[in-house]
Amino acid sequence: MSIGYITHHHCQLHDMGSYHPEQPARLAAINDRLIATGLDMVLRQHDAQPAQREQLLAAHDSAYIDTVFRKSPEHGQVALDDDTSMNPFSLRAALLAAGAVSQGVDMVMSGELNQVFCGVRPPGHHAERDRAMGFCLFN
């Protein structure tokens, strides 16, 4: 059985502040555990590729995607809702996170891998079609 692990170091740069529960340390903890258990040696590791606009449009409307790109800050942080904010690295990290999931699905559907785990952030599962929510930018 082949199991893939898709991640990207840039995902650790998305940081909503030390007060926030969704922390870059989450990925470091996953990587540490993979090494401690020896699983890092059996996983087929892949760098995440960024999602393309067409892929984002499968889950989000065009105006929302444009809003996220427009609000992406050059410095500091900007809030998208009460739980979700972006720093200058967040847009790239969110594109990599969404792209990793799409990449993983393609790899499983093609038979290249049996299973995939995407070690990425920000998460995406709470993002709605037209807004960020629950720490998530792109679903």
C-alpha positions as protocol buffer text, in pm:
chain_id: "A"
residue {
  index: 1
  type: MET
  ca { x: 0 y: 0 z: 0 }
}
residue {
  index: 2
  type: SER
  ca { x: 143 y: 338 z: -94 }
}
residue {
  index: 3
  type: ILE
  ca { x: 64 y: 633 z: 129 }
}
residue {
  index: 4
  type: GLY
  ca { x: 148 y: 987 z: 29 }
}
residue {
  index: 5
  type: TYR
  ca { x: 228 y: 1285 z: 246 }
}
residue {
  index: 6
  type: ILE
  ca { x: 183 y: 1621 z: 78 }
}
residue {
  index: 7
  type: THR
  ca { x: 309 y: 1933 z: 252 }
}
residue {
  index: 8
  type: HIS
  ca { x: 502 y: 2253 z: 190 }
}
residue {
  index: 9
  type: HIS
  ca { x: 730 y: 2448 z: 423 }
}
residue {
  index: 10
  type: HIS
  ca { x: 555 y: 2772 z: 327 }
}
residue {
  index: 11
  type: CYS
  ca { x: 242 y: 2657 z: 513 }
}
residue {
  index: 12
  type: GLN
  ca { x: 424 y: 2718 z: 842 }
}
residue {
  index: 13
  type: LEU
  ca { x: 454 y: 3089 z: 758 }
}
residue {
  index: 14
  type: HIS
  ca { x: 78 y: 3144 z: 783 }
}
residue {
  index: 15
  type: ASP
  ca { x: 46 y: 3281 z: 1136 }
}
residue {
  index: 16
  type: MET
  ca { x: -260 y: 3448 z: 1286 }
}
residue {
  index: 17
  type: GLY
  ca { x: -86 y: 3541 z: 1611 }
}
residue {
  index: 18
  type: SER
  ca { x: 27 y: 3373 z: 1930 }
}
residue {
  index: 19
  type: TYR
  ca { x: -323 y: 3401 z: 2079 }
}
residue {
  index: 20
  type: HIS
  ca { x: -480 y: 3199 z: 1798 }
}
residue {
  index: 21
  type: PRO
  ca { x: -543 y: 2823 z: 1841 }
}
residue {
  index: 22
  type: GLU
  ca { x: -447 y: 2738 z: 1479 }
}
residue {
  index: 23
  type: GLN
  ca { x: -68 y: 2758 z: 1506 }
}
residue {
  index: 24
  type: PRO
  ca { x: 230 y: 2684 z: 1279 }
}
residue {
  index: 25
  type: ALA
  ca { x: 348 y: 2445 z: 1550 }
}
residue {
  index: 26
  type: ARG
  ca { x: 72 y: 2205 z: 1439 }
}
residue {
  index: 27
  type: LEU
  ca { x: 275 y: 2107 z: 1132 }
}
residue {
  index: 28
  type: ALA
  ca { x: 597 y: 2082 z: 1330 }
}
residue {
  index: 29
  type: ALA
  ca { x: 424 y: 1844 z: 1573 }
}
residue {
  index: 30
  type: ILE
  ca { x: 302 y: 1626 z: 1286 }
}
residue {
  index: 31
  type: ASN
  ca { x: 649 y: 1614 z: 1131 }
}
residue {
  index: 32
  type: ASP
  ca { x: 810 y: 1535 z: 1467 }
}
residue {
  index: 33
  type: ARG
  ca { x: 567 y: 1248 z: 1523 }
}
residue {
  index: 34
  type: LEU
  ca { x: 626 y: 1106 z: 1175 }
}
residue {
  index: 35
  type: ILE
  ca { x: 1002 y: 1106 z: 1242 }
}
residue {
  index: 36
  type: ALA
  ca { x: 967 y: 961 z: 1594 }
}
residue {
  index: 37
  type: THR
  ca { x: 758 y: 670 z: 1468 }
}
residue {
  index: 38
  type: GLY
  ca { x: 967 y: 609 z: 1155 }
}
residue {
  index: 39
  type: LEU
  ca { x: 668 y: 671 z: 930 }
}
residue {
  index: 40
  type: ASP
  ca { x: 855 y: 945 z: 746 }
}
residue {
  index: 41
  type: MET
  ca { x: 1066 y: 669 z: 589 }
}
residue {
  index: 42
  type: VAL
  ca { x: 768 y: 482 z: 440 }
}
residue {
  index: 43
  type: LEU
  ca { x: 556 y: 772 z: 321 }
}
residue {
  index: 44
  type: ARG
  ca { x: 590 y: 898 z: -34 }
}
residue {
  index: 45
  type: GLN
  ca { x: 651 y: 1266 z: 30 }
}
residue {
  index: 46
  type: HIS
  ca { x: 549 y: 1536 z: -217 }
}
residue {
  index: 47
  type: ASP
  ca { x: 570 y: 1914 z: -221 }
}
residue {
  index: 48
  type: ALA
  ca { x: 230 y: 2076 z: -251 }
}
residue {
  index: 49
  type: GLN
  ca { x: 156 y: 2259 z: -573 }
}
residue {
  index: 50
  type: PRO
  ca { x: -58 y: 2575 z: -553 }
}
residue {
  index: 51
  type: ALA
  ca { x: -423 y: 2554 z: -653 }
}
residue {
  index: 52
  type: GLN
  ca { x: -513 y: 2728 z: -976 }
}
residue {
  index: 53
  type: ARG
  ca { x: -806 y: 2967 z: -1000 }
}
residue {
  index: 54
  type: GLU
  ca { x: -1011 y: 2705 z: -1187 }
}
residue {
  index: 55
  type: GLN
  ca { x: -972 y: 2465 z: -896 }
}
residue {
  index: 56
  type: LEU
  ca { x: -1077 y: 2730 z: -645 }
}
residue {
  index: 57
  type: LEU
  ca { x: -1385 y: 2806 z: -855 }
}
residue {
  index: 58
  type: ALA
  ca { x: -1507 y: 2451 z: -790 }
}
residue {
  index: 59
  type: ALA
  ca { x: -1568 y: 2549 z: -426 }
}
residue {
  index: 60
  type: HIS
  ca { x: -1584 y: 2931 z: -424 }
}
residue {
  index: 61
  type: ASP
  ca { x: -1742 y: 3208 z: -625 }
}
residue {
  index: 62
  type: SER
  ca { x: -1521 y: 3439 z: -823 }
}
residue {
  index: 63
  type: ALA
  ca { x: -1596 y: 3749 z: -616 }
}
residue {
  index: 64
  type: TYR
  ca { x: -1484 y: 3576 z: -295 }
}
residue {
  index: 65
  type: ILE
  ca { x: -1158 y: 3459 z: -453 }
}
residue {
  index: 66
  type: ASP
  ca { x: -1094 y: 3813 z: -575 }
}
residue {
  index: 67
  type: THR
  ca { x: -1163 y: 3946 z: -224 }
}
residue {
  index: 68
  type: VAL
  ca { x: -909 y: 3712 z: -64 }
}
residue {
  index: 69
  type: PHE
  ca { x: -645 y: 3813 z: -319 }
}
residue {
  index: 70
  type: ARG
  ca { x: -727 y: 4182 z: -276 }
}
residue {
  index: 71
  type: LYS
  ca { x: -719 y: 4168 z: 105 }
}
residue {
  index: 72
  type: SER
  ca { x: -389 y: 3980 z: 122 }
}
residue {
  index: 73
  type: PRO
  ca { x: -162 y: 4220 z: 314 }
}
residue {
  index: 74
  type: GLU
  ca { x: 193 y: 4317 z: 227 }
}
residue {
  index: 75
  type: HIS
  ca { x: 261 y: 4382 z: 598 }
}
residue {
  index: 76
  type: GLY
  ca { x: 90 y: 4297 z: 925 }
}
residue {
  index: 77
  type: GLN
  ca { x: -242 y: 4118 z: 944 }
}
residue {
  index: 78
  type: VAL
  ca { x: -590 y: 4167 z: 806 }
}
residue {
  index: 79
  type: ALA
  ca { x: -904 y: 4003 z: 949 }
}
residue {
  index: 80
  type: LEU
  ca { x: -1144 y: 3825 z: 715 }
}
residue {
  index: 81
  type: ASP
  ca { x: -1382 y: 3738 z: 999 }
}
residue {
  index: 82
  type: ASP
  ca { x: -1365 y: 3709 z: 1379 }
}
residue {
  index: 83
  type: ASP
  ca { x: -1167 y: 3382 z: 1361 }
}
residue {
  index: 84
  type: THR
  ca { x: -972 y: 3415 z: 1038 }
}
residue {
  index: 85
  type: SER
  ca { x: -696 y: 3654 z: 944 }
}
residue {
  index: 86
  type: MET
  ca { x: -415 y: 3672 z: 693 }
}
residue {
  index: 87
  type: ASN
  ca { x: -52 y: 3776 z: 709 }
}
residue {
  index: 88
  type: PRO
  ca { x: 170 y: 3839 z: 403 }
}
residue {
  index: 89
  type: PHE
  ca { x: 233 y: 3463 z: 367 }
}
residue {
  index: 90
  type: SER
  ca { x: -125 y: 3341 z: 413 }
}
residue {
  index: 91
  type: LEU
  ca { x: -245 y: 3366 z: 54 }
}
residue {
  index: 92
  type: ARG
  ca { x: 40 y: 3153 z: -78 }
}
residue {
  index: 93
  type: ALA
  ca { x: -7 y: 2904 z: 208 }
}
residue {
  index: 94
  type: ALA
  ca { x: -382 y: 2881 z: 139 }
}
residue {
  index: 95
  type: LEU
  ca { x: -319 y: 2821 z: -232 }
}
residue {
  index: 96
  type: LEU
  ca { x: -69 y: 2548 z: -145 }
}
residue {
  index: 97
  type: ALA
  ca { x: -311 y: 2390 z: 105 }
}
residue {
  index: 98
  type: ALA
  ca { x: -598 y: 2380 z: -145 }
}
residue {
  index: 99
  type: GLY
  ca { x: -363 y: 2262 z: -418 }
}
residue {
  index: 100
  type: ALA
  ca { x: -227 y: 1981 z: -201 }
}
residue {
  index: 101
  type: VAL
  ca { x: -574 y: 1839 z: -148 }
}
residue {
  index: 102
  type: SER
  ca { x: -652 y: 1853 z: -519 }
}
residue {
  index: 103
  type: GLN
  ca { x: -314 y: 1698 z: -595 }
}
residue {
  index: 104
  type: GLY
  ca { x: -379 y: 1421 z: -342 }
}
residue {
  index: 105
  type: VAL
  ca { x: -719 y: 1340 z: -489 }
}
residue {
  index: 106
  type: ASP
  ca { x: -567 y: 1321 z: -837 }
}
residue {
  index: 107
  type: MET
  ca { x: -291 y: 1088 z: -713 }
}
residue {
  index: 108
  type: VAL
  ca { x: -539 y: 851 z: -546 }
}
residue {
  index: 109
  type: MET
  ca { x: -784 y: 856 z: -838 }
}
residue {
  index: 110
  type: SER
  ca { x: -504 y: 778 z: -1085 }
}
residue {
  index: 111
  type: GLY
  ca { x: -388 y: 484 z: -873 }
}
residue {
  index: 112
  type: GLU
  ca { x: -47 y: 641 z: -805 }
}
residue {
  index: 113
  type: LEU
  ca { x: -122 y: 630 z: -430 }
}
residue {
  index: 114
  type: ASN
  ca { x: -369 y: 438 z: -216 }
}
residue {
  index: 115
  type: GLN
  ca { x: -404 y: 706 z: 50 }
}
residue {
  index: 116
  type: VAL
  ca { x: -285 y: 1063 z: 108 }
}
residue {
  index: 117
  type: PHE
  ca { x: -242 y: 1285 z: 410 }
}
residue {
  index: 118
  type: CYS
  ca { x: -202 y: 1657 z: 346 }
}
residue {
  index: 119
  type: GLY
  ca { x: -1 y: 1827 z: 619 }
}
residue {
  index: 120
  type: VAL
  ca { x: -99 y: 2181 z: 527 }
}
residue {
  index: 121
  type: ARG
  ca { x: -241 y: 2499 z: 671 }
}
residue {
  index: 122
  type: PRO
  ca { x: -445 y: 2708 z: 680 }
}
residue {
  index: 123
  type: PRO
  ca { x: -716 y: 2447 z: 695 }
}
residue {
  index: 124
  type: GLY
  ca { x: -1001 y: 2477 z: 449 }
}
residue {
  index: 125
  type: HIS
  ca { x: -1292 y: 2265 z: 565 }
}
residue {
  index: 126
  type: HIS
  ca { x: -1495 y: 2551 z: 718 }
}
residue {
  index: 127
  type: ALA
  ca { x: -1459 y: 2799 z: 432 }
}
residue {
  index: 128
  type: GLU
  ca { x: -1791 y: 2873 z: 266 }
}
residue {
  index: 129
  type: ARG
  ca { x: -1853 y: 2935 z: -102 }
}
residue {
  index: 130
  type: ASP
  ca { x: -1845 y: 3312 z: -49 }
}
residue {
  index: 131
  type: ARG
  ca { x: -1657 y: 3374 z: 276 }
}
residue {
  index: 132
  type: ALA
  ca { x: -1378 y: 3268 z: 507 }
}
residue {
  index: 133
  type: MET
  ca { x: -1482 y: 3098 z: 828 }
}
residue {
  index: 134
  type: GLY
  ca { x: -1334 y: 2905 z: 1119 }
}
residue {
  index: 135
  type: PHE
  ca { x: -965 y: 2974 z: 1040 }
}
residue {
  index: 136
  type: CYS
  ca { x: -1021 y: 2861 z: 677 }
}
residue {
  index: 137
  type: LEU
  ca { x: -964 y: 3054 z: 353 }
}
residue {
  index: 138
  type: PHE
  ca { x: -1017 y: 2809 z: 66 }
}
residue {
  index: 139
  type: ASN
  ca { x: -1209 y: 2482 z: 83 }
}
